[in-house]
Every structure is written in structure tokens, then in C-alpha cells.
């Protein structure tokens, strides 16, 4: 059943909008076709009053049309009239004003939309109107009030059934006029790209308007768009509630089979097929949120530009099967990876949370330091594969990469730091000896233990235009002129480290 809400009365020009009330999850996708009762024609000049018709012709002209995003029909109606009033609202800004939990993955219901319009500054009115079942006089009285508002320049958003078929879903439309000669209602249809100033027989509107939730009492929904003191749209940080709601609607359409749980952990969306308490607690809160908070404290000022999905598959079978089904290719690593193309982190979480923290670094680096070379991008990410805190800051600890690096050092098989820093992306990842990751990680580890890692990141990022490899910045931060001598000391330092 559509949620009941308050309508806000508006002072000023009257615009009538038809607002959709969504009954269940099946209705949350929003309509995708124009109403069958409408003829789709643009509004012609309104004809003169016909003798015997109690209602005069009226039209609120110049209202731009906005095609709705999925399930945002009411938001699109409101945004269209706000544009007419000269306010730079879009449908996302209207949704954000509703303060609706985006995890619900739907657009505004009646209650939500009424609250949003009230916060924006409209005087909407009661919103919900009760009438006796099959009471045409009461329906006509509500139309009469709507028409009077139109004459005063105030449109309305109303919630009707989508069309006249039994069981039709509920839908918001913006009512903008009436043609007495044809006895037609003129409205904006948000579900269609060509939905401006459509027409529908008034009898059809009155038939579709009542919401018959009870055998004895019906409901009408109308929100008067009378502007009071309209507030400018807020500019929340990305991802906004509207962006997340739209993202989750699309995500749920493509959800793989299985018992998956979705948790918004800004700026990520965490999806996992472990127990819900594990996904919500140990994964989303204790790992993702913790890592994001720690990394932003020391390094990153901006969230990733896009919403990133964090897919956490409970075991090897789930990881391999679902990764290929969702992204079209089998994983090349048993642990997990970041796909910039798919805007997703894909993990076999049974191998531990270290890879997850590693991969979280990459989308942050792509936004905050897009010029970062692979050696440092992977060095910093690898550092936090085994991580903890010290004095309230994230630190990396020795990990499984150490023994291989120590063997390579003893075999004289690692490059100079000048060579490492100069590697291209392909050269770094195509390392035939497998030492680039370990060398980069333990260079970052050394900088960390000497209290120089955060300083190196910020100086390197600011000076990357003149030092794209980071080598000169590294020398400056270390205070070293003879990097050959430094590398010998560093190798001795690494050989003395232990990993259990």
C-alpha cells in the first residue's frame, strides 16, 4: 500500500501534478510507457468554454518536461515545475530533499514526496483525501478544487493508476491544464520522453484517480504545488542519496542467484553472500569503513568519482562462478581484484580481508592522484594487505611478500630504485622475477617506519608534473644523495625483518 504522507500548500502560481503512489516492490521500477488513455499530442491553444460545461479552460504554459529516472516519477514532476519557477532543481535534488534511506532502492512514495515538497518550500495541502467508496460526487468535488487551483495558476501532482486496466500500478503525473471543448485534462507524463502537455479524457482521470485500498473507503492523492519560500537545492557530497538509490535499483535487477545482502558503506556498496550480520558488521563496518576512515585521514581528501561495488563472495566456488557470470571473465587471481571498467572490487573473502583493504586503495588513488605510477600505487596498496593501527593511524605490517623479497635480495635479483620508479605500468606488472610488488611494498614499509610515508605521498602528488616517477621526491624525502648506498642499507634492513 502506498505510504500516507502530508501534502504541502503552495503560495503563488498553481500547478497541478499527478504523483505516483507505489504499492510494492514490483512497482518500484516506475512506468516505461506512456499512459494508454493519452493521445500523446502536444497541447494546442485551449478552446473557449463550452456551453453547459461547469469548468473553464485553463493552461499553465511554459513548464519544461523532465523524463523520469526509474521510479522517480514524482521527483521528475516536482523538478519540472521548480524549473518553471526558476529554481535549478533536478529530480535527484527532489529525492535528496525527501531524506529517504537509499538502501530501500526505490523512489518517493506519497508520504516521502509530500515531505520533500514541504522541505523545499511548497504549501502542499492535506495530500490524502478520504471518500466513500464509489462516491462520484466526492471525486467530482476534488476535481473542482483541483480545477480552481489551476485557474489560480497552481498545478498539482496527483497519484493515479497508470492506466485503466485492472491492477494497474500507481503513478504520479503533473496536472497543468484543462480543455473544456474536449473535456480533457492536460498534463506532463514523466514516464515518456515526449510526455509534455499530453491529454487524457477527464472521465478517464476521474476513474483512475481513486486508490481503492479498502472496500468502504477510497483515497485520493493530490499535492498542490503552491510555492511559499522555496529553498535552493542542496549540493550534498557524492555519492548522493539519489545516486545510491538509482544504483541499487539497477544492482538488484542484475543480482546473481543466492542469498546476497547489500549494505551501503559510503562511498562503497558492499554486496556479500555470507550471513547478513557478517556482511554488515565484520565486512562493511569493521573492514571497509575502517579502511576508508584510516586512508582518508592520512592520504585522500576526495571520495572515488563513481559508486564502487564491493562484491564479497563467501568461498572459491561462489567467487569464480559469480565473477564470471557478472563480469564476463574468469578471475586471474584466487584472492580478488579491482576492475575500473566495471567499477567494482571483486573478492574471494574466504582468503581474508587483506586483499580487500589493498584493493580499496586503488579507486581512491585513481581519484586523488590519477598520475600515480604503478610502482607506488601497488606499493602503498600492498602495504595495507596486512594492516593495523599505531597512534590512531593505519600501518602496514610484515606479510607473506617478505620471504620472496629476501630471497631475491640475497640472489642479487632486484632492480635499483631508479629502475623500479621508472617502470611503465606494463613493465611493473610483467615483472619476470616477481619482485616488483615486494620491493615497492617494503620501500613503503621503510618510509612508514621512518615516519616519512605520508610526507612522501603528499609531496609526490603535488610535484608529479615535474617528477612523474617519484624518484627525485623519494631522494628528497629520504635525504639521500647516494641512492646506491641507501639501497644497500635498505636491503640489510629488509633482510633483518621477520614474518611469522
N, C-alpha and C positions, 0 to 999 in steps of 0.2 A: 504494500500500500504506500502511496506517496506520503512522504512525511509532511505534517502540517506545519505551516510557518506563518509569520506575520507579514502583511503587505504594508509598504510604507507609502504614505500620501505625499504627493509632489506638488510644489507650488510653481506655477508658470505654465509653459506650453503643455498641452495634453497630448500624449502619445499612447495608443493602445497596443499592447503587445500580448501575444498568446504564449504562455510559458508552459513548457512540458513538465509533467509530473511523472517520475519514473517509478514503476511498480516493483520491479525486481531486477535481478542481475541480468536477465535476458534483455531487459530494456535499456541497460546502461550503455549500450553501444551507440545509441542515437540513430535516427532515421537516415536513410541514404537515398530516398527517392522523394520527389515532390508529392504533395497531397493529391490523391486521386480526384478529389472534388474540385480542385482548382483548374482553371483553364490555362494558366501559365502566361497569360498576356500581360504586358506592361500596362500600368494604369493610364487610361485615356482621360481627357478632360471630364470632370464629373458632370453628369447630366442634371438638368433642373428637377425640382421636386415634382413628383407625380401626384396627381390628384388622388386623394384617399390614402396616401402613404403618410403615416404619422411621423416618419423620420426624414429629416432633410439630408441632402447630400453634403458630404464634408470630406476633405482630404488634407492630411498633414504632409506636405510635399518636401522634397529635398533631403529625405532621410537616407543615408547610404546603406547599402545592403552588405552584410557580412556573412559569409558561409561558415557554418559552424565546424569546429573540430569535433571529433567523435564525442557524443554525449554532452556537448556544450551548447545545446540549442538555446537555453535561456540566457546563457552568458553572451552568445552572439547577438540575441535580440537587444539586450541591455547595452552592449557596446555600440550597436548601430545608432541608437538614439542618443547616447552620450556623444558620439561623433557629431551628430546633428547640432547638439548644444555647444560644440566647440571644445570638448574635452578629449584628450588623447588617450582614451581607453581602448584596449582590445579585449577580446573575450577572456584571455588569460588573466588580465588585471581584474576583471569582474570576479572570476573564480577565486583569485587570491583574496579578494575582499570578503569572501564567504568564510574564510578561516576553516575550511573543511579539511579533514585529515586526508591527504593524498593517498594514503595506503588503502582507502576504500575503493580506489580505482574507478571512479565514476564522476559525472558532472553533478551540478547542483540539483537537488530536489527542491520542491516548493519552499520548504522552510529555509533551506540554505540560501536560495536565491533572494527570498524576501529579506533575510538578514544582510546579505551583501548589498542590496539596493539601499537599505536603510543606512548602512555604514557609509555608502558613497554619498548619500545626501538626498535621496528621493523620499517623498511622502507617499508611501505605497498604499496605505489603507489596510483593511482587515485581511486581505489575501484570500482567506477561506470564507465562503458563504454557504450556509446550510439552507436546504429547501426540502419540502416534502417530495417524496418520490412521485414522478410523473405529474409534476405541477407546472404546466406550461405558463401559467400567469406569473409565477415566481421567476422562471427563466427569462420571460419577456421583461420583467421589471429590472433584472440585472443587465439585460441588453440595453434597456432605456438609460440606465445610469452610465453605462459604457459610452453610449452614443452622445449623451450630454457632455461627457468629458472630451470626446472628440471635438465637439462644437467649441469647447473652451480651449482647444489646442493641446489637449493632454492625451497621448496614446496609452495603450495598456498592453501588458504582457498577459496572455491568458493560457491556461493549460487545457487542452482538449485531447480527445483521442486523435490518433494520427489520421485516420480516415473513418469511414462509416461501417467498415466491416466488423463483425463481432470479434471481440477480443483484441482489437487494435490497441497498440501501445499508446502511451500518453506523450504529449509533445508540446513544447512552448512555441508560440508564434507572436509576432508583434503586430497589433492591430493599428492601422494608420488611417482608415477612412471607410466611407460607406457611399455606395452609388444607389440613390433612390430609384432611378429609372429602371435598373435591373434588379433591384433588391439584393445587391451583392456587397459583401464585406471585402475591403481592400486591406491587404496585409503583406508583411515580409515573411517569406518562408526560409528559415535559416538552413534547412537541410539541402537546399539546391543552390548551385552556383548562379542560376538565373532566376532566383527567387524573389526579386524586388517587385513590390507592388502587384502581387498576384491577387486574383479574385476568387471568391467562393460564395455560392448562394447562401444568403443569411439563414435560410431554413436548415442547411447542412451544418453551419456553425452551431446553431442552437441545439441541433440533435447531438453533435459530437462533444459539446461543452460539458454536460453533467458527468461527474465521476461517480459511478454507482457502486460505492463501497458497501452500502447497506441497502437492504430491500425497502426500508421505510424512509431513510434519509439520504439524499444525494448531496454532493458537494460541487460548488463551482469555485474555480480559482481565477482571480484577477488581480493583477498588480498594477496600480495606477503609477504612471511614470511622470509624476508632478515634481519638478525639480525644486528642492529647497536650497540649502547651502552645499553645493557639490564640492567634494574634496578632490584634489588632484590625485591621479593614480600613484600608488606607492611603487617603488622600484626595489623589490627585495633581491637579495643576492641569489645568484643561480647556484643550483637548480631551484626554481620556484615551486610552490605547491602545484600550480597548474602544469608545469613541465613534468613533474613527477607523476601526477595523476594520469596525464596522457601517456607517459612512458609505461606505466603499469598496465594501462588498458591494452596496449599493444603487446606487452610482455605476456600477459595472461592468455592472449589469443594463441600464442605460439609455445605455451608451456608444454614440456615433454610429459610423457606418461610417468606416473609415480606420485608419491606424496611429498610435494615440494612446498616449502614455506618461504614467503617473501617478506623481507624486513628492509625498511628504508633506514639507511645509516649514512646520512649525508656526508660527502657528496656521492655516495655509492648506493646501489640497490643490491642487497645480499639475497641470493636465492640458494637454498640448500635442501637436500633430501634426507638429512639427519632428523632426529627428533626436534620438534619446534623449539623446545627450551634450549637445546644446544645451539641451533641456528641463531636464535635471538640473543642468547647470553654469551656463551663461550666464543662464538664466531663473530657476530655483528658487534656486540658491545666490547667484549674483552680483547678481541684481536683487531678488528677493522677500526673501531672508534679509537682505541688506544693508539694504534699506529698513526692514524691521521692526526690526532691531537699532538703526539710527540713530534712528528715530522713537520707539522706546521709551526710548532713552537721554535724549532731550530733553523728551518730551511725555507719553507714555502709559504708565500703570502696569498696565493690565489688557488682556488679550487680548480680541478680539471674543467675544461670548457664544456665537455659533454657529460651527460649522465653515464657512469660506467657501471655495468652489471658485474657482480662478483658471483660467479657460479661455483658453488662448493659441492662437489659430488662425493658421496659418502665412502666410496671404495673404487677400486680399479675398474671393475665392470661398469659401474654407473658412469665413471669419468670417460672411459673410452667410447661407450655406446652413445651417451648423450652428447658428448663433444662433437662427435662425427655427425650425429643427426641434426644438431643445432647449427653447426658452423661449416659443415660440408667437407671436413677432412679429419683424418685421424690424428690425434696428438703425437708429436715427435719427442715428447719428454714424459716420463712417468709421473712427474710432480705437478706441473702446471705451467701456464704461460699467460702473457698479456697479448691480446690482439687489438691493435689500434683500429684496424679496419672494422671489426665487429664491436668496438667499444666495450670490451669485456675482458675480465680476468677469469680464466678457466682453471680450476684446481681439482686435483685429487687430494681432498683434505685429509684422507687417512694417512698420508705421508707426513703430516704435521703442518703447523701454521707458519713455519719459517718461510716457505715459498710464497705464501700469501703476503706477508709483510714485504718481502723482496719485490713482488710484482706491484704492490701499492705505490712504491716509489716512482715507477715509470710514468703513469699518467700525470702525476704531479710534476715530474721533471719536464714532460712534454709541454706543459702549460707555462711553467715558471722559468724554464731555461731550455727553450727549444733548440738552441745551438749546441747543447751539451754533447761532447763526443762520447762514443760508446764506452770507451775505457772507464770514464768517470761515472757515467750513468749506471753501468753494470757494477762498477766497484762499490759505489755507495749502496745500491740495492742489495748486492751480495753481502755487504757488511751486516745488514739487519736480518739476514736469514736466521741468525742465532742472536737474539737481542734481549735486552733487559733495560733497567734504568739505573742511573747513578746521579745523585743530587738532583733528581727531578727531570733528568734529560735521558733521551734514548741513547743506548750504547750498543755496539756490536761486541760479541764475544768470540773467542776462537771457535772454529767449527770444522766440519769434515773436509773443507778445502785445504786445510793446513798440511796434512801429511804429504799430499801430492806436490804442493809447492816446495816443501822442504826437500823432497827427493830431487826435484828439478834444480833447486839451488845447488845441491851437492854435485849434481851432474853437469853443472855449468850450462843449464839449458834454458835460462830465462833471458829475455832481451834487456837492454838498457832502458832506463825510464824515458829517455828521449825517444827511443824507438816505440815503446809502449804508447806514449802520449800521441805519437804521430800516426798511429794506426788508423786506417779508414774503418768504417763500420764493417765492411766485408772482411777486411784483414783481421779485425778483432774477433769476429765470430768464426772465421775459418781457421783459427789457430791450430796448426797441425800437432802441436805439442800439448795443447790443453792447459796451458799455464796462464793465459791472459786473465781469466777470471780471478784465479787465486792471487796473482801478482797485484792486480788492481784492488782486490779486496783488502789485502794486507798492507798495501800502501795507505789506504783509507784508515785501516785499523791503527797503523803507526801514527798518522796525523791525529786520530782521535785520542790516543793515549798521551800524546804530547800537547793536547789542548789546542790543536791548530785546525781541526777538520771543519768546524763551522766557519771559521775565518777564511779558509781556503775556498769553500763553496761560494760565499758572498763576493769575495774578490775576483774569483774566476768568472762568475756570472756577469759582473759589472764590466770586466775587462776582456770579454770573449771576442770582441770585434778586433782587437789588436793582438790577442793571444788565443787563437781558436783552439789550439791543442791543450792549453793549460800548463804547458811545460815551464814557461817563464814565470807564471804565477806560482807554480809549485816551488821553484827555486827561491823566489822571494819570500814565500811563507815559511819555508824551511830555514831560510837564512843561509843557504848553501851556494857557494860558487863552484865548488868542485863536486859535481854530481857523481863522478866515478867513485870518489872516496866515500860519498854518502851512501851509494848503493852497497858498497862493501860493509859499512856499518849496519845498514838496514838488513842485509842478508844474515849477518851474525845475530841481529835482534830476532829475526823470524825463526832462525834455527833454534833459538833458546825457548821459543813458545811451546806450550803443551796443549794437547787436546785429548780429552778422555772420551 
